[in-house]
Amino acid sequence: MSEFTALVDDFLDASFALDPLFATTIGNHDHDGEWPDLSAAGRDERLRFVDEWSGRLRAVDEGALTVDERVDRDLLHAELEAQRFGDTRLREETWSPIWWVYVIGEGFFGLLSREFAPLADRLGSIASRAERLPAVLEAAREALVGADHRPVDRLHAEKALEQWPGLISIVDEAIRSGEAAAASGDAASDAVLPRLRAARGVAGEALATFERHLREDILPGTEGEGRLGPELFAEKLAHTMRDPSMTPDRIEQRAEREYAAVRAEMIRIARAIAPAWLRDAPIPDDDQALVRAVFDAIAVEHPSRDALLDFCRTEVARIEAFCRDRGVITLADEPLEISWTPVFLREFGGAMLSS
């Protein structure tokens, strides 16, 4: 093992301890029962971590690194700078209630939805995080006061309140999963259920108390739609893409070119299939009206709500078979799992990919 590889291992171990949610997400399960420290003290600790590790990475002798190691070092630098930006400039935890919905929701959902360990082990971790949730919500109460002349955002507060009931529903789903497993003879899951039910009570009370605080104390003083403004948005985009050259203007120019090409193809296809879809209805001369009419006709034919998941699963299987039969593209060995969007995300995201 090279010195740089050992350094990266140390960096990852420290990162996992500092952010247990990040650890769980990427497959390290040493901290599955914990939350990150989201208090002001935790923020100070994260900034010290960024300073320390930025210095240690800068001190590495570049001449001793392979090409791949230099790439890895640059990626770690970019990650650290993104963390610094989040904790010094963006500060979403101070003005975006929905940021807290994502943190809490993923903290529970990631343990339940991915079968990386026996169910009983994951239920134990969910119980541990549920027991510790009051400290997370106390940090949220302290943080959600706005920052840098930016008040708590009204749109994010309203959406957070709509999604809030979905948070405890994840713990309820975990209890139902444990009960089903216990009924099938899983003694380990049965053993953890009393603790999980008690933890559900702790988490449920803490969530209900904070929901009242958000609705009665925070919401009346909120304003705005959460728009970052040109400068902050450009900074966030650069850190998100890990590429300073990906500016908003550059992306907009590319989008406009793609829009023109895609729109022209949509019009061409719409004119070709309009007679079949519009049947006896007149075919509009106006391109925009034509595309809308064809879309509306196609939209009438859709599976029912109850049949939607099975339809999507069947359709994906058909697409995968087509790709394999014709060698269009290689596919992952693990199947794509299609399921309903978690309740805590439904008010803000209709569909998404969770890799």
Disulfide bonds with the S-S distance in Angstrom:
none
